[in-house]
């Protein structure tokens, strides 16, 4: 949720920056569009790591949650990759949509559809077949499943590796499309 929430907030920031003309000023700086997007994501990834470490530490100290500290670097890497994937995906809409009400509608629909048609809130074993099928092709499920595997040991390595590969493909395609959308914005 941290990865998705941070990416959602940043995409809204892009929309507001474009709407106010600040984005166009940023694009006059001597850097490529890809460098601009990567620079923006560095801050979001740092924010995600900080929020994640705070949440994990508090849950371990206050709630007595058993944390697999030997896997914490993998958890943080998954958080960074997840934030990047969602950041690039949601930025596409911020660059292409012109009206504020339309942008808010699209982002909210994406948020709720992806959240509730994923494995974020409930295990897929006990849901109807149609929902399980939809959730299995949802990148948010892939990301949540990988984090569950790292922190709780839930899932099989073979399925997790497939989902990680799918999410990496999602991230790369989203990055490529976000760069094209940013160029089209001009």
ABEGO torsion letter per residue (X at the ends): XAAAAAAAAAAAAAAAAAAAGAAAAAAABBBBAAAAAAAAAAAAAAAAAAAAAAAAAAAAAAAGBBBBAAAAAAAAAAAAAAAAAAAAAAAAAAAABABAAAAAAAAAAAAAAAAAABAAABBAAABBAAAAAAAAABAAAAAAAAAAAAAAGBEBAAAAAAAAAAAAAAAAAAAAAAAAAAAAAX
